[in-house]
Amino acid sequence: METKTKDLWVLIETKEDGSAKNVGIELLTPGRELADRQGGALVAVVVGSHTDAAVAEANAHGADRIIVLDSEEYQKFTTDAYTAALYYLVEKYGPTSMLIGATVNGRDMAPRLSSRLKTGLTADCTGVDIDAESGNIIWTRPTFGGNLMACIICPESRPQMGTIRPGVFKKNAECAGHAEIVREEFHMAAADIRTQIREVISEAAGELVDLEGADIIVSGGRGVGSAEGFQCIRELADVLGATVGASRAAVDNGWISHAHQVGQTGKTVGPKLYIACGISGAIQHLAGMSSSDVIVAINKDPDAPIFGVANYGIVGDLMEIVPALTAEIKKMRG
Ligand SMILES: Cc1cc2nc3c(=O)[nH]c(=O)nc-3n(C[C@H](O)[C@H](O)[C@H](O)COP(=O)(O)OP(=O)(O)OC[C@H]3O[C@@H](n4cnc5c(N)ncnc54)[C@H](O)[C@@H]3O)c2cc1C
């Protein structure tokens, strides 16, 4: 596709009520830096129905321009309608690069769009940078089971496209906002949309674990020892108003559901406080939580790698330390 501008696009995915999903707003943070370095505008593309709140949020987080496609047919995501709409917009405006959240919908739609545009897509990235001279985005993503981080460029075709995990970047502080709002129309005949969403059924029997949005996470690993052992993790989480996370070892042992897993094959999180209990700190776990503001590790092995990323470390048995912490916090809170 012909690049008509140096603009960088961020897709702002919306929920059914039209508000923005966090990841799109988070991606405006690296988007701002990359757009400035390549000398183009930062453009937020909002697709959905009743999107005023999403548009206002994109404006308050630094977009220079917001392209809005607001219509009932975009209230629920369908691959056909979203792909066709974004293809139309990309062809019309010709951005040089495009960041998309690696959500279920983003992962579904982005490969189809990139193939229609005959360009490359780097999926499930955990970082982005730019070679300002060539304008090539440098997409970083784990490879070889998370043991290596690959840097990938797409030098031959445009736009450069990538999906980026939720929780990797933090939202920019809110600003006054001065974005130019461009309203677009694109409609697709209902008969051309080959799928219909009748009902959304939550996979884990109603268990919705918002790890990505959590300010505090208390996570347990193999060191917790059993499903019953997680009781003390839950109690500490309760007094802190935290969400419970877990390592893959705890999930694979069947002590807690996969919805709680943090890491390369789980969720990527960035809370203000992450407390890792009985977690060794394997690279695949660190890939999902090392951007937390403050990390506290509780482990009986003083040489555990988790202490290499922790701001505070407690060496000892979590079965003694975690209940003691819970009791102390309860006491402080009266
Ligand atoms: C492709 C791939 C993807 C992966 N994805 C993920 C992922 O998304 N998330 C993830 O977490 N892992 C992932 N893994 C697995 C990862 O490599 C590790 O095996 C896993 O993170 C280990 O979990 P753990 O730290 O709980 O267990 P361990 O490595 O066994 O560590 C347990 C720790 O608990 C400590 N301990 C034991 N008893 C106590 C006690 N009573 N008090 C205090 N400390 C105690 C031990 O000293 C030890 O450090 C992945 C692996 C692969 C190959």
The ligand as a Tripos MOL2 file, in Angstrom:
@<TRIPOS>MOLECULE
LIG
   53    58     1     0     0
SMALL
NO_CHARGES

@<TRIPOS>ATOM
      1 C1          6.5770  -21.4150   26.3340 C.3       1 LIG1
      2 C2          6.4990  -21.2100   27.8250 C.ar      1 LIG1
      3 C3          5.6030  -20.3030   28.3130 C.ar      1 LIG1
      4 C4          5.4970  -20.0750   29.7080 C.ar      1 LIG1
      5 N1          4.6160  -19.1520   30.1630 N.ar      1 LIG1
      6 C5          4.5910  -18.8900   31.4940 C.ar      1 LIG1
      7 C6          3.7240  -17.8760   32.0160 C.ar      1 LIG1
      8 O1          2.9270  -17.2470   31.3080 O.2       1 LIG1
      9 N2          3.7750  -17.6340   33.3500 N.ar      1 LIG1
     10 C7          4.6070  -18.3160   34.1950 C.ar      1 LIG1
     11 O2          4.5740  -18.0320   35.4060 O.2       1 LIG1
     12 N3          5.4060  -19.2760   33.7190 N.ar      1 LIG1
     13 C8          5.4180  -19.6020   32.4130 C.ar      1 LIG1
     14 N4          6.2010  -20.6010   31.9610 N.ar      1 LIG1
     15 C9          6.8400  -21.4980   32.9570 C.3       1 LIG1
     16 C10         8.1150  -20.9390   33.5670 C.3       1 LIG1
     17 O3          9.2220  -21.3170   32.7710 O.3       1 LIG1
     18 C11         8.3260  -21.5190   34.9960 C.3       1 LIG1
     19 O4          8.3320  -22.9210   34.9120 O.3       1 LIG1
     20 C12         7.2630  -21.0850   35.9850 C.3       1 LIG1
     21 O5          7.1240  -19.6730   35.9580 O.3       1 LIG1
     22 C13         7.6900  -21.5140   37.3820 C.3       1 LIG1
     23 O6          6.7000  -21.1750   38.2880 O.3       1 LIG1
     24 P1          7.0760  -20.9430   39.8140 P.3       1 LIG1
     25 O7          8.0560  -19.8210   39.9330 O.co2     1 LIG1
     26 O8          5.8140  -20.8560   40.5680 O.co2     1 LIG1
     27 O9          7.7370  -22.3510   40.2140 O.3       1 LIG1
     28 P2          9.2390  -22.6950   40.5210 P.3       1 LIG1
     29 O10        10.1670  -22.2240   39.4660 O.co2     1 LIG1
     30 O11         9.2780  -24.1450   40.8820 O.co2     1 LIG1
     31 O12         9.5750  -21.8300   41.8340 O.3       1 LIG1
     32 C14         8.9580  -22.0400   43.0520 C.3       1 LIG1
     33 C15         9.6470  -21.0770   44.0230 C.3       1 LIG1
     34 O13         8.9960  -21.1480   45.2670 O.3       1 LIG1
     35 C16         9.9710  -21.0660   46.3150 C.3       1 LIG1
     36 N5          9.3560  -21.6850   47.4810 N.ar      1 LIG1
     37 C17         9.0260  -22.9960   47.6780 C.ar      1 LIG1
     38 N6          8.4010  -23.1530   48.8630 N.ar      1 LIG1
     39 C18         8.3700  -21.9310   49.4420 C.ar      1 LIG1
     40 C19         7.8580  -21.4500   50.6720 C.ar      1 LIG1
     41 N7          7.2260  -22.2530   51.5470 N.pl3     1 LIG1
     42 N8          8.0030  -20.1310   50.9470 N.ar      1 LIG1
     43 C20         8.6190  -19.2940   50.0630 C.ar      1 LIG1
     44 N9          9.1130  -19.6980   48.8760 N.ar      1 LIG1
     45 C21         8.9760  -20.9870   48.5710 C.ar      1 LIG1
     46 C22        11.1710  -21.8050   45.7420 C.3       1 LIG1
     47 O14        12.3450  -21.3640   46.3940 O.3       1 LIG1
     48 C23        11.1190  -21.4020   44.2630 C.3       1 LIG1
     49 O15        11.8990  -20.2530   44.0280 O.3       1 LIG1
     50 C24         6.3150  -20.8290   30.6010 C.ar      1 LIG1
     51 C25         7.2340  -21.7450   30.0740 C.ar      1 LIG1
     52 C26         7.3240  -21.9490   28.7160 C.ar      1 LIG1
     53 C27         8.3260  -22.9260   28.1770 C.3       1 LIG1
@<TRIPOS>BOND
     1     1     2 1
     2     2     3 ar
     3     2    52 ar
     4     3     4 ar
     5     4     5 ar
     6     4    50 ar
     7     5     6 ar
     8     6     7 ar
     9     6    13 1
    10     7     8 2
    11     7     9 ar
    12     9    10 ar
    13    10    11 2
    14    10    12 ar
    15    12    13 ar
    16    13    14 ar
    17    14    15 1
    18    14    50 ar
    19    15    16 1
    20    16    17 1
    21    16    18 1
    22    18    19 1
    23    18    20 1
    24    20    21 1
    25    20    22 1
    26    22    23 1
    27    23    24 1
    28    24    25 2
    29    24    26 1
    30    24    27 1
    31    27    28 1
    32    28    29 2
    33    28    30 1
    34    28    31 1
    35    31    32 1
    36    32    33 1
    37    33    34 1
    38    33    48 1
    39    34    35 1
    40    35    36 1
    41    35    46 1
    42    36    37 ar
    43    36    45 ar
    44    37    38 ar
    45    38    39 ar
    46    39    40 ar
    47    39    45 ar
    48    40    41 1
    49    40    42 ar
    50    42    43 ar
    51    43    44 ar
    52    44    45 ar
    53    46    47 1
    54    46    48 1
    55    48    49 1
    56    50    51 ar
    57    51    52 ar
    58    52    53 1
@<TRIPOS>SUBSTRUCTURE
     1 LIG1         1 GROUP 0 **** ****
